[in-house]
Amino acid sequence: MAWFYEHYRDISATGINTKSLVHAEKSEFQSIEVHETVGHGRLLTLDDMVMVTELDEFVYHDLLTHVPLCIHPNPRQVLVVGGGDGGSVREVLKHASVERVVQCEIDERVTRVCQEHIPSVAGALQDPRVELVFADAVAYVKQHPNSFDAILVDSTEPIGPAAALFAEAFFRDLSAALRPGGIISSQAESPYYAPEVVRDLFATVRRVFNEVHAYYGVIPTYPGGGWVFCLASDSLEPKQVDLERAAALASRYYSPAVAAGAFMLPNFISKLVTP
């Protein structure tokens, strides 16, 4: 047995005890590894950064998907930006109103590896409502105005190809890609180790959307544990959540209580995200 360590920004390291290396390859974009672990199930890493463990991935995917989709009154067309592991798509499909979900992932190998080695996360990608697009999401969004009720930005941290997914130009294109009354969510990084990223992202999104709100969850295998998410719309806000739909979801983390509680922020996060 060996320990995998993610070293984050030369500040901290997260260790996970592993049993074996299940798969390793170098794609056109990044290194991809899947490990069998002692206590976390299967572990997916990209360029030695933790993306998914079967132990706690449901927290991240529930928050990214169910928060916006339970606020939108009738989400039918949904776009997942990134999210090659398939976990966000899995959760989107739990909403009966959804007719089509597009996953736009730049690296096809991430999706194929997860389908083969982590089916608990990627298994829903075979659903007929799912359209897999392997392309640059920045270009795809620009090419599809007025197309989606909800867009979920399931990105890695803002380095390499993912850096463009944190730019103002991209959020303006996201706004244009939404149908009237649309909504977006985005992962917004660690408030402990990347406060400048959180602050800059919210300042950027506020220049584009009328309603911008932060919410928060705890994913133990992410750096620092605590993670910020961004919700944005021109017309929808958290108080418009459909609590009956929230209660009816087959969800491990999200609930009517979480629908309200996730927006109750500690003071230090409020200061980061408030102009």
Secondary structure, DSSP 8 states (H G I E B T S, - for coil): -EEEEEEETTTEEEEEEEEEEEEEEE-SS-EEEEEEESSSSEEEEETTEEEEETTTHHHHHHHHHHHHHHHSS---EEEEEE-TTSHHHHHHTTSTT--EEEEE-S-HHHHHHHHHH-HHHHGGGGSTTEEEE-S-HHHHHHT-TT-EEEEEEE---SSGGGGGGGSHHHHHHHHHHEEEEEEEEEE---TTT-HHHHHHHHHHHHTT-SEEEEEEEE-TTSTTSEEEEEEEESS--GGG--HHHHHHS--SS--HHHHHHTT---HHHHHHH--
